Amino acid sequence: MSLLRDKILLVASDLFQTRGINSTGVDTIVAVAGTTKMTLYKYFNSKETLILEVLKKGHLDFQGWLSDQLTSHSKKPSEKLKKLFDFIEEWVTSPDYRGMAFLKASAEFPEEDNAIHRLSASQSEQFRHYLEELAKDAGVKDSEGLALQLSLLIEGAMQAEQIKRGSGAIKYAKKAAKILIDSALTP
């Protein structure tokens, strides 16, 4: 990948997260990235393409980070599930936290047939599937149900923290998740 392409992606991601996608024009992106529209359109043929690439990169980065954290700190599948909210809390409370991109994008593009909304919905489903696999590996019988419950807690806490930093929502979500996980792991 080109360094300039990467810079445009990084700048666009930051602007979309801090100012909103619809509120951030291409002129602003190129000005902050120190490039031109022609260069931006060389790498991304439209603003929609740029948005989709930002969402894809953000999702892959988050999933990779979370997976690496769980793998490096836990060997047993049940431990990974139990430590999940420790790392979600770490991420949500970090100074760089700006929310979950797919949640924001789906709110800004609510039409279900919109490509950005479809990708956001797909990423939400992929995350839930990841949680389901963690639960299944840990021997949870209703892994799909637990995954849905945990994703609701995670996404809700992320939204609450996005609305008001330091809300404490993640701490309560973590307590609720512990009850759900412990109950699901009990034979």
N, C-alpha and C positions, 0 to 999 in steps of 0.2 A: 504494500500500500504506500501511497505517496504521503510524505510528511505534511504537505499542504492540505491534502484530503483529510488526513487525521485531524489537523488543526481546525478545519471547517467543522468537522463532526463534533469536536470538543467544544468549540465556541457555540455552535447551534444547540448542543445539549444543555450547556450552562444557561444560555438565554431562554430556551424553552422552559427549563425548570424554574428559573427565577422570574421571568416576565410573562410566561404563557406562550403557547405555540401560536395562537391566532394573533396575539399582540406583538409578535416579533416578526418583522418583515425581513426580506432578503437584503435590503439596503443596510439594515442594522447588523445583520450577520456578517456581511462582507466588510463593513467598516470596522467592526471589532476584531475580525480575523485578519485585517490588514491585507485584503485581497480585492478582487473585482468580481462583478456579477458573471463576467465571461468565464472566469476561472471556476467559480462555484458551479455554473451550469456545465462546465467541462466534466466535472466529477458527478454531479447530480442533475439530471435533466429537468427537474422541477422541484419546487419547495416540498411537494408531497413526497417525492423520492427521498429527499433529505430527511424529512420527518420519519419516514419508515426506516431509514438506515440508522438514525439516532435511536429509535426504539429498539431495533434489533441489537445494536451494540450495547445499549444499557442493560437489556435483558440478559444477554450473554455474559456481560461483565459481572452482574449481580449473581446470576446462577453459578458462575465459575467460582466467585469469591465464597459464596455460601457452601458450595460443595467442598471446596478446598479446606475451609474452616472445619467442617464436620469430619472430614476424612482425617485431617491431621490431629484432631483432638479426641477422636473416638474411634475405637476399633469395632466394638460390638454394635450391631444395628439398633438395639434398644437404647444404647447410650447416645447415638446420633440423634434419635428422636427426642430424647430427654434434653439434649444440649441445644436443640434447634432454636429455642427462644432466647437462649443466652446470646447467640450470634445475631439474631434478629434485633434484640435489644441493643447490642453493640452498634449495629448499623444505624438504627433509628435514632439513637442518642448521639451519634457522632456529629461534630460540628459541620461536616460536609453534607449531611443528610438534606436532601431536597424533595423527598417523596419518591413514590414509585411511578416511573414514567408512563407505564401502561394505564394506570388509574387516571392520571391527569389527561392523557390523550383521549381516553374514552369519554371523559367528561366534556372535552372541547369538541369532540367529533361524535355526537351521540347517535347519528344515523347509522343503523346497523349495516347498511350496504356500503358504507364508506370504507375504503381500503385501510385507513388508519384505525378506525373502530374495529374492523375485522382482525387486524394484527393485534390490537390491544386485547381483544377477547381471546384470541389464540394464546397470547402470552400468559394471560390469567389462567387459562386452562392448562397450559404447560407447567406452570408453577404448581397448580393443584395436583397435577399428575406426578410431579417430582415429590410432593409431600405424600402422596398415596404410595409411591414406591418405597419411601423411607418407612412408612407404616407397615407395608407388606413385608419388607425385609426384616422388620422387628417382630413379625408374627402376629400383627393385629388382624383379627378376623374381619372386621368392617373397616378395612383400610380406606375405602372410598369415602365413607361417612366421616371418619376422623380427619381425612385430608380436607374435606369441605369445611368442617368445623374450625380446623387450624387456619385455613386460608381466610376464613371470615374474620377470625381474631387478628391475624397479621394485617390484612388489608384495612380493617377498621382502625387498628392502632396506628398504622401508617397515615391514614387520613386524619385522624385526630391530632397526631404530632405535626402534620403538615399545617393544619389549621392553627394550632397553638403549640409552639415549641415548649417542651417541658410539661406537657399536659399530664404526664403520668399514665397515659392510656396503655403504654407498652408494659408497664409493671403489672397492671391489672389483667391485661391479656395474657401475660406470662403465667400469672397465678391460675387463671382459668384453664390455660393450656396444660399446666401440670396436672390438674384434676382430670382433664379429659385423657391425657396420655397415660397417666397411672391407671386409670380405670380401664382403658383399652388394652393395656399390657397385663392386667390381672387375669389369670386363667379362669 
